[in-house]
Amino acid sequence: MSAVIADQRRLPKLSTPAGPYRRAWWRLRRDRVAMAALFVLALLVVIAYLVPLAIAIDPYQQSLRDSLLPPGTAGHALGTDHFGRDVLLRLIDGGRVSLSVGILAVVISASIGGLIGLVAGYFGGWPDRILMRFIDVKLAFPGILLALVIVTVLGTGLEKVMIAVGIGGIPRFARVVRGSVLNTKNELYVEAARSIGAADLRIMFVHLVPQVLGPAITIATFGLATAILSIASLSFLGLGAQPPTAEWGLMLSEARKYLRVAWWLSVFPGLAIVTVVLSVNLLGDAVRDALDPRIPSVSD
């Protein structure tokens, strides 16, 4: 008996079939551009969130005697601004602000827009017509213009900008989720759940939501880049972050007066915005391709 048990232990274990998200991760790992973009984003997140916890930094400390110092002078790697504040420290703190507000704006868009699309696609009929006409009206306004209107009504500040950008991104999620629900709500597993008496809420959130996560994740990835750029744009116009907050768009706005004498005040915040937006867009392209089931995997 012990010999039989030992032989059974030496037998190879049967591997369970990989799910769609595991296959998507396999595809994503083979994309060098996506991995490079993911590494850059992870590095920026670590710098923005963990460095202030490990090292006590003060992005608001002023020293007028050290104002407008060029990069590499007197221990300031990226120079100082017109108040003598360290540009590198303000970039780190601004990265935390921009990423946090951008992520929260995407969460608002995904939550409200996804719920609208889920309800409209599942029930159809008059709920679909009413909700999607509301979405069509919102689509008539460009996202940044709608955000400007909302900020004008609510007032300036990062919280107001976050809400404005989040509301502006609702139509994208609503339309994508609605289309995915329309394609999957008549599948056999949904009909089987309905036939055994499953409630509509259970069918929507247990059976349909997992199937629409792929397109929603793709839209959320691109939406993060759009949100960060919109927040920086509104702060640049003076409608977002207010002084002395360290925010990349506000730093660019303050640097306009010193373009001729202090190029670093505008170059480094601009590079930070470009790096984050480009990395997120490249990662979004890769995530879209990885989650597309029509693209065969090498392991298939």
N, C-alpha and C positions, 0 to 999 in steps of 0.2 A: 504493500500500500504506500509506503514512504517513497519507493522508487517511482510510482505512478504520479504522486504529487510533485516530486522533483521534476519529472518530465513535463508536467503541465506548467510549472513555473518557468521552464525554459522556452515555452512556446511564445512566439511573438504576439503582442497584444494588438487587437484590431483597433485601428484609429477611427474615431468618430468623424463623420463628414463635417467639414468646416462650414460654419455659417457664413452668411453674406458679409457680415462686418469683419469677420476674421479674414476672409478672402480679400476684402477691400484693404485691410491693413497689410496683407502680403503684397498686393499691388503697389501700395503707397511706399513700402520700404524699398522696392526696387527702383523707385524714381529718385535719382540723385538730386535733381533740382528741388523736388519736394522735401527731401531730407535736409538739404542745405537751408531752405526757407524755414523749416521747422526748427532747425538748430539755431538760426538767427533769432527767431521769435522766442524760443526758450531762453536764450542768453539775455535778451532784452527784459524778459519777465523776471529772471533771476536778479538782474542788476536793479530793476526798478522796485522790486518788492523785498528782496532779501538783503541787499546792501544797506538800506537805511536801518534794518533791524540789527545788523551785525556791527555797523559803524555809525556812530552818532554824527549826523550831518545836519547842517543848518543852511538851507538854500536862501534864507532871508537875511543872513548876516551881512551888514553893510560896512564898507570901509572906503570913504570918499577919497582918501589919499591913494587908494589902489584902483581907482576907476579907469576903465577902458585899457587895461593891461592886455597886451597881445598874448596869444597862446604860448605856454612854456615859460612864462615870466613869474618869478617869485612864488613858485609852487602851484601856480594855477595852470593846469594842463591845457585847458581850452580858453584861458583868458578870463577877464572879468567884464561886467557890464558897466553902465554909466553910474551905478550906485556902488560899484566895487564888489558886487556879489559874484561868487564863483559860477561860471557858466556851466561847468561840468556837473556841479551839485544841482543846479536848477534843471538841467536836462534830465538827470536821474529822477528828481521829484516830479518833473513834468511828464515823464514817461509813465509813472505810476498814476498820475491824474488822468492822462489821455486814455490809457488802457482801461482803467477802471470805469470811467464814464462811457467809453465806447462799448465795453462788454455789457454794462447795465442797459444801455440803449438797445443793444441787440436782444437782450432778454425781454425787454418790454415789447419790441416788435414781434419776436417769435411767440411770446405768450398770447398776446391779443390777436395777432394775425393768424397764428396757427389755430386758435380756438374758433375764429370766424370761418376759416376755410374748412375746418373739420365739421362744424355744424351745417354750413351751407352745402358741402358735398354729400354729407350723409343723409340729411333729411330732404334736400331738393325742394321743389315746389316753391311756395311763397317765401319761406325763410331764405332759400337760395337767391331768389330774385331781389328781395329787399337788401340782404347783406351785400350781394355783389354789386348792386347799383350804388350802394354807399362806397364800396371800394372803387368803382369806376369814377365816382366824383373825386375821390382823393387822387386817383391816377391822372386826373386832368391838370393837377398842379405838380410842377417839378419838386423833387424832394427838398432841395435847399430852399426853394421859395416858400414851400409849406412850413419848413422849420423857421424861416424868418418871420412869417406871419404869427406862428405860435409863440415865438420868443417875444415878439412885439406885444402880444396880448398878456403873456404871463409875466414878462419882465426879464431882466438880465440875470445871469448866474449860471453856474455849472449844472445845478439841479434842473433849472428850466430848460437848458440846452439838451440835457439828457432826455427829458420828457419829449421835447420837440423832435429830436432826431429819432427817438423811438417810435413816435406816432408816424413820422414820415416813412418809416420802413415797414409799416403794417401791410400795405397792399402786396408787396412781393411775397411775403409768407402766406397771406390769405389765398392768393391765386395758385401758388405752387401746391400748398396742402390740399386745396379743393380739387385740383386736377388729379393728385395722387389718390385721394379718397374716391373720386369717381371711377378710377381705374381698378380699385381693389374692393369696393363694397359689395360687388356681386360675385366675388370668388366663392368657391365651394366651402371653405372653412368658415366664412362669414355666414353663409346660408345655413351651415350646420349649427353654428352657435345660435342663430336666430330660431331654428327649428326646435331646439331643446329649451326655449324660453328665456334665453339670455336677454337681459335688459339692454336698452339702447346705449346707456352710459358704459356698460361693460364692453359691449361690442366696439364702441368708439375708442375707448382708452386702452383696452386690453388687446384687441385684435387689429384695429386699424392704425393706431398711433405708431406701433413698432414698424409698420410697413411704410410710413411716410417720413420716418426719421432721416433716411438717406438724402432725399431732396431738401429737407429742412436744414440738415447739417451743411449741405453745400451752400444754400442761400445764406445761412448764418455766417459762414466763413467770408464770403464776399461782403456781407452786410457789415462785418466788423471793420473792414478797410474803409467802406463808405462812411461809417459812423465816425471813425477817427478823423477822416478828412473833413467831414462836415463840422465836427466839433472844433477842429483847428480853424476852419474858415470862419465860423461864427465868432470865435474868440478873436481872430484877426480883425474882424469888423467891429469889435468892442461890445458884442452882444452875449458873449460867453463868459469865460473866466475873467475876473476883475483883478487889477493889481492889489497886492503884490503876489498873487498866486503864480506859481511856476507852471505854466502850461505852454506847450510848443507854439500854438497859434498866437497866443498873447506875446510870447517872446519875439516872434517874428514881427508882430505889430509894433512893439517897442523899439525894435532894431531899425525901423525905417528911417529914423532921424539920424542914424549914425552909419549909414551905408558907406560913406566916403572915408570915414576915419576908423571904423571898427567893423571890418567885413565879417569877422567871426561871430558876431552877434546874430547874424541872419543865416550864415552858412551852416552852422552846426544844428540849429533847430530844424532847418529845411532838410538837411541830410537825415535827421532822425525821422521826420515824417515820411520822407521818400522810402527809407529803409523798411519801416513798419508796413506801409501800404503796399509796397512791392512784394515783400515777403508774404503778407497775407493773401494777396492776389495770386501769387504763384502757388501757394499751398491750396488755395481754393480751386484752382484749375486741376491740380493733382487729385484732390479729394473728389471732385466731380467725375474725373475719369475712373478713379478707383471704385467708386460706388455705382458705376454704370454696369449693370449685369450683362449688357450686350458685348462688352469687351472681355474676351476669354482670358482666363488665368493660366499660367504655365502649369500649375498643379492640377488643372482640370483634366 
